[in-house]
Each structure stands twice: as C-alpha cells, then as structure tokens.
Amino acid sequence: MTAKITTKLLSIPKIGLGTWPMNGPSCSDAVANAIKIGYRHIDTAERYENEAAVGPGIATGLAEAGLSRSDLFVTSKVWWDHLEPAQIHTALDGSLKRLGLEYLDLYLIHWPSKTMDLPAALKTLEALKADGRVKAIGVSNFTLAHLKAVEETGIPIAALQVEYHAMLSQKKLLDWCRPREIVLEAYAPIARGKFADDPVLNAIARKHGVQPLQVALAWLLNQELVVPIPKAQDFGRQKTNLDALAIRLDAEDMAAIEALPKDQRQVKPDFAPDWD
Ligand SMILES: NC(=O)c1ccc[n+]([C@@H]2O[C@H](COP(=O)([O-])OP(=O)(O)OC[C@H]3O[C@@H](n4cnc5c(N)ncnc54)[C@H](OP(=O)(O)O)[C@@H]3O)[C@@H](O)[C@H]2O)c1
C-alpha cells in the first residue's frame, strides 16, 4: 500500500505506473503485476490506444491482489482535438468502456489546443464530476498562462501533469500549484533513463546503497504535492521504482540534485505550447 497525498479535491497515491507506450497482452500483464506488487495508481489516456489492454490488467491485478476498485486510482486523458463538450462526453464514454470501469479517479485535458474553448471544456469536465463519472479533474501540459486562464473560469482543478525530473525545472508551475493545492504529477520522471550515468545521481546512490534512477525518483517523492508516474514494463524495474518510496534524501542530496542542469526537456511534440 503506497502512501497518499490528500488535498481538498483528491487523494492520490504518491507514485503511479505510467503505461505509454505499452499495449496488448504485455501491457495487461505489466499493469496486473504492478497492482500485485503494490502500485495503487495507473496512468493512461485515450491517445495511448492501450486502455483496452490496461482495463484487463486492472481487473486481473485487483482480483489477484484481493482488492476492490476503490483501492485503485486510475487516470485517463482526453486528447486535445476532442475538447468540444460533446466530444469530451464521447471520449470519456470510450475510455470507461475500454477500461471496463464505471468511473475515473482523475480525468485530464491531455494537451492544450490553440483553438479550445477552455471555459466550455472545463465546465463539461465539472459536469462529469457532478455525475460521478470522474472523481477529480485536471490538465496536462498547460503553461502558467494556461493555468491563469483556468483560474479565471472559477473551476478548480485537482492536478497538473507535466514533464518533471531532476534535469528539468518546473519551479514556475510548482510555485503556482502549491498554494492552490494542485498536485503536480511528474511524467517522464526518470527522463526515460537518459541520466542514469550522471555522476551526481551516482554519488548519492552509492551513499544510500541504491540505484541512480531511484535517487532521481526519490528527489521527486521528497517534494511536497509531487507525484511521479514512472513507466516500467519490466517487473524488476517496477519494483525498483516502487522501492524509491523508502529512500530518504538529506538536504545535501536535495541541494546537489537542485544544482544539476534543469533544461533537459524530453517531450517536444510539434503541437506543444510555448513553455515560456
Ligand atoms: N501527459 C503527457 O503528455 C505525458 C507525456 C509522456 C508520458 N506521460 C505518462 O508518464 C509516464 C512516464 O513517462 P515516460 O514513459 O515518458 O518516461 P519514464 O517513466 O521517465 O521512462 C520510462 C522508460 O524508462 C525505463 N525504466 C523504468 N524504470 C527504470 C529503472 N528503474 N531503471 C532503468 N530503466 C527504467 C522503462 O523501461 P521498461 O518499460 O522497458 O521497463 C522505459 O523505457 C508514461 O508512461 C505516461 O503514462 C504523459
């Protein structure tokens, strides 16, 4: 059972399993295994085209671990060209059907679009919440300017999902989110393994007798209102990542990681907003 972060708007397990780009039976097996070894939080999206595999993985994992639906936190997302109200309803229907679930714990706008009617989209998400089909709502890949526009609608969001890891600063977004109790979900939290050889992470790892990528995860887990969602298909790596919850970094470790370069963004699709 993983620890949770609880705010006014949601109670979310402190680490989740990312599922992109898994698919098919191996995706179902990975999700089922993750639940069996202690993950209580699964991240997917209509765009990942894997909900039909994630769903059976959830069912198997819950059954084999003797758990019920309410023990698990499931997030999905609506793609950026489905943000008209009727499209959002259709997208959620599809996600729930493929996942075999009656509700989502968190439903996110996956990316902002230049043409979206943000107030209308958020109002629709809020109506889904009122219907009980989603328990909490949020956004992903929104900039500070987008978050200010969200606030102007008066519709509160529970979470923001963005790329965040030891080599990328999200200070501006965290400074906005923390006073508002908006959880920051960190995607690509180990930067897809790219910095496993970094000397600073390796030195801290040696000091604690752990692995460098576990240190990168522990740096996120040690931060207020931050929830990493590492993806691992490999069962051993799933366990390694979960075990990062037990690592306690000291102030010196945290400062050394803070001092690493913070401009190494990994996810840069052509439809991304201007991050500055
Ligand atoms: N909202 C968005 O726009 C957005 C964008 C990107 C990602 N996401 C979400 O965030 C999740 C995580 O991000 P990500 O998958 O891009 O990157 P990531 O979690 O930083 O990295 C995943 C990669 O690292 C490997 N890995 C995992 N644990 C490891 C370990 N302990 N040691 C060595 N290698 C390890 C995985 O290998 P194996 O799988 O082979 O074990 C996989 O190749 C995604 O799956 C998705 O759910 C959201």
The ligand as an SDF file (V2000), in Angstrom:
LIG
                    3D

 48 52  0  0  0  0  0  0  0  0999 V2000
    0.6900   13.8650  -20.1400 N   0  0  0  0  0  0  0  0  0  0  0  0
    1.5670   13.6330  -21.1090 C   0  0  0  0  0  0  0  0  0  0  0  0
    1.5860   14.3360  -22.1430 O   0  0  0  0  0  0  0  0  0  0  0  0
    2.5500   12.5280  -20.9510 C   0  0  0  0  0  0  0  0  0  0  0  0
    3.6990   12.5040  -21.7760 C   0  0  0  0  0  0  0  0  0  0  0  0
    4.6200   11.4530  -21.6020 C   0  0  0  0  0  0  0  0  0  0  0  0
    4.3750   10.4840  -20.6320 C   0  0  0  0  0  0  0  0  0  0  0  0
    3.2320   10.5180  -19.8630 N   0  0  0  0  0  0  0  0  0  0  0  0
    2.9300    9.4760  -18.8520 C   0  0  0  0  0  0  0  0  0  0  0  0
    4.0460    9.3750  -17.9850 O   0  0  0  0  0  0  0  0  0  0  0  0
    4.5350    8.0480  -17.9780 C   0  0  0  0  0  0  0  0  0  0  0  0
    6.0250    8.0170  -17.7030 C   0  0  0  0  0  0  0  0  0  0  0  0
    6.7490    8.7670  -18.6560 O   0  0  0  0  0  0  0  0  0  0  0  0
    7.6690    8.0820  -19.7810 P   0  0  0  0  0  0  0  0  0  0  0  0
    7.2150    6.6920  -20.0060 O   0  0  0  0  0  0  0  0  0  0  0  0
    7.6770    9.0130  -20.9240 O   0  0  0  0  0  0  0  0  0  0  0  0
    9.1360    8.1150  -19.1650 O   0  0  0  0  0  0  0  0  0  0  0  0
    9.8620    7.4700  -17.8790 P   0  0  0  0  0  0  0  0  0  0  0  0
    8.8640    6.9060  -16.9500 O   0  0  0  0  0  0  0  0  0  0  0  0
   10.7900    8.5280  -17.3750 O   0  0  0  0  0  0  0  0  0  0  0  0
   10.7710    6.3350  -18.5130 O   0  0  0  0  0  0  0  0  0  0  0  0
   10.2810    5.1020  -18.9670 C   0  0  0  0  0  0  0  0  0  0  0  0
   11.4370    4.2850  -19.5310 C   0  0  0  0  0  0  0  0  0  0  0  0
   12.4150    4.0600  -18.5130 O   0  0  0  0  0  0  0  0  0  0  0  0
   12.6170    2.6710  -18.3290 C   0  0  0  0  0  0  0  0  0  0  0  0
   12.7360    2.4300  -16.8900 N   0  0  0  0  0  0  0  0  0  0  0  0
   11.7540    2.4940  -15.9700 C   0  0  0  0  0  0  0  0  0  0  0  0
   12.2310    2.2630  -14.7490 N   0  0  0  0  0  0  0  0  0  0  0  0
   13.5640    2.0330  -14.8880 C   0  0  0  0  0  0  0  0  0  0  0  0
   14.6010    1.7250  -13.9880 C   0  0  0  0  0  0  0  0  0  0  0  0
   14.3700    1.6100  -12.6750 N   0  0  0  0  0  0  0  0  0  0  0  0
   15.8570    1.5450  -14.4960 N   0  0  0  0  0  0  0  0  0  0  0  0
   16.1100    1.6740  -15.8160 C   0  0  0  0  0  0  0  0  0  0  0  0
   15.1540    1.9600  -16.7270 N   0  0  0  0  0  0  0  0  0  0  0  0
   13.8970    2.1420  -16.2580 C   0  0  0  0  0  0  0  0  0  0  0  0
   11.4050    1.9780  -18.8940 C   0  0  0  0  0  0  0  0  0  0  0  0
   11.7630    0.6780  -19.3260 O   0  0  0  0  0  0  0  0  0  0  0  0
   10.7680   -0.6130  -19.3970 P   0  0  0  0  0  0  0  0  0  0  0  0
    9.3990   -0.0860  -19.6270 O   0  0  0  0  0  0  0  0  0  0  0  0
   11.3220   -1.3920  -20.5360 O   0  0  0  0  0  0  0  0  0  0  0  0
   10.8550   -1.3530  -18.1020 O   0  0  0  0  0  0  0  0  0  0  0  0
   11.0350    2.9090  -20.0230 C   0  0  0  0  0  0  0  0  0  0  0  0
   11.8270    2.6390  -21.1690 O   0  0  0  0  0  0  0  0  0  0  0  0
    4.1100    7.4950  -19.3600 C   0  0  0  0  0  0  0  0  0  0  0  0
    4.1520    6.0970  -19.4200 O   0  0  0  0  0  0  0  0  0  0  0  0
    2.7170    8.0760  -19.4630 C   0  0  0  0  0  0  0  0  0  0  0  0
    1.7920    7.3270  -18.6780 O   0  0  0  0  0  0  0  0  0  0  0  0
    2.3390   11.5500  -20.0080 C   0  0  0  0  0  0  0  0  0  0  0  0
  1  2  1  0
  2  3  2  0
  2  4  1  0
  4  5  1  0
  4 48  2  0
  5  6  2  0
  6  7  1  0
  7  8  2  0
  8  9  1  0
  8 48  1  0
  9 10  1  0
  9 46  1  0
 10 11  1  0
 11 12  1  0
 11 44  1  0
 12 13  1  0
 13 14  1  0
 14 15  2  0
 14 16  1  0
 14 17  1  0
 17 18  1  0
 18 19  2  0
 18 20  1  0
 18 21  1  0
 21 22  1  0
 22 23  1  0
 23 24  1  0
 23 42  1  0
 24 25  1  0
 25 26  1  0
 25 36  1  0
 26 27  1  0
 26 35  1  0
 27 28  2  0
 28 29  1  0
 29 30  1  0
 29 35  2  0
 30 31  1  0
 30 32  2  0
 32 33  1  0
 33 34  2  0
 34 35  1  0
 36 37  1  0
 36 42  1  0
 37 38  1  0
 38 39  2  0
 38 40  1  0
 38 41  1  0
 42 43  1  0
 44 45  1  0
 44 46  1  0
 46 47  1  0
M  CHG  2   8   1  16  -1
M  END
$$$$
